[in-house]
Amino acid sequence: MEQQRCTCGAVLPDDARFCHKCGKPQYEEDIARLAAQEAPPAPVPLSERPRIPISSGISFRNSRAVLISLVVAALAFFASLLATMLWAPLFPIVLCAAGFVAARLYRSDAAEPLTAGAGARLGWMTGLWLFLIVALLCTIAAVYLSTPQGWEQAKAFWAQFPEMSKGLGDQHDVLSTLLMRLPFLFFLLTLLPGLGGMLGAKSNPRHRPSP
């Protein structure tokens, strides 16, 4: 009787299911079972893969939020100057409107709803950019007024407006007042836009249909 051999050339016992030399299975059911175990899992179709929502949130790492808040802050700066010249009570309204507009612009094409907290952060970012603009201009003005020529030109300008120059004080008083108001301005310029951003996020909420 001819002895059973493996494809590797090893002589196998009559009841051997696997080759003792190379480990190859000798029966069809063993070959099929091992092939099924070694086969890679079938890939999941793209349409059936679970969607994982990705959101960077409202922060300075969100380029869209940074761009919108910066543009709105620049526009709010000029609007606040105009409001102050026309009627001083319009100034806080403009600040609230800046945060409101920033939230509405961001929400207009957002992939997910804008919460009240996210709207407040966006408004706060808008107010922060506005404060940085004001702080930079105040610093430039303080440096300019600290020079004799700048102070003389400022007094000549203020002399044309007697109501504005009342109680102006000397050069040191003006510089101190200008710089000491910065902390109050930071509080005002960030709080009111933050409130406006919260209102902008919650007003007329729009629910997008789920895809």
Secondary structure as UniProt FT lines:
FT   STRAND          4..5
FT   TURN            7..8
FT   STRAND          11..12
FT   TURN            14..15
FT   TURN            20..22
FT   HELIX           28..38
FT   HELIX           46..48
FT   TURN            60..61
FT   HELIX           63..86
FT   TURN            88..89
FT   HELIX           90..108
FT   HELIX           116..145
FT   HELIX           148..158
FT   TURN            159..160
FT   HELIX           162..165
FT   TURN            166..167
FT   HELIX           171..180
FT   HELIX           182..202
//
